[in-house]
Amino acid sequence: GSGCPMVQQQPRYVAAKKNMPVHFICYSQEPQSMQWYKTSEDSDDLYELDRNTSRYSIERKDNFINFTIFRINYKDNGIYVCDSKNLTAEKKQPHLCGTELRVMGHSSIQQIQSRNTLKDAIIIIQSILLVIFISVPMLLFLDKVSDSISSSGDVPSFTAAGLEVDQMATYEDITPFRDVKAKWTVGEHPGEE
């Protein structure tokens, strides 16, 4: 019911770096009647891998078939399936229990350093922009407040919640007041001069 024939294929997923060797094993009761195929997820093309080449080897033993790619490259990406021979002649599709191979790239030290330099530059630019976008509105607000204070004169007029606070008289606004007491209350007699 799983859709897989009486074979066991290992591993089920391989991710390896470019130029590394990769090994797949297919366990079967009849390895002589089995064969390796390659297909891809986005294609219905099926390639038979039935004989040794300079790039890969197929080794049959009593109860398994070993498939080895000596140095993988990007065109080796795909799904490798161990299934019965003559699938392409019979126009059949292989079973769904294959092994997926993903070839990963090598990053040189120079590429890694250039990526790190780029990341550092982006972080610095973001920091500068953040400072600019925070400080410019604050400076504009402070400039606007200082302009409104200086344009209103010596005595600032504040408005809180839409209500004006009455101006209080300052020291300069107080009219001179002299407390003139009658001379006779100070100790002098009105008849004396």
PyMOL commands that set and color helices and strands:
alter all, ss='L'
color gray80, all
select helices_A, chain A and resi 31-33+74-76+109-151+171-173+183-186
alter helices_A, ss='H'
color red, helices_A
select strands_A, chain A and resi 8-10+13-17+22-27+34-39+47-49+56-60+64-69+78-84+99-104+159-160+163-164
alter strands_A, ss='S'
color yellow, strands_A
deselect
rebuild
show_as cartoon
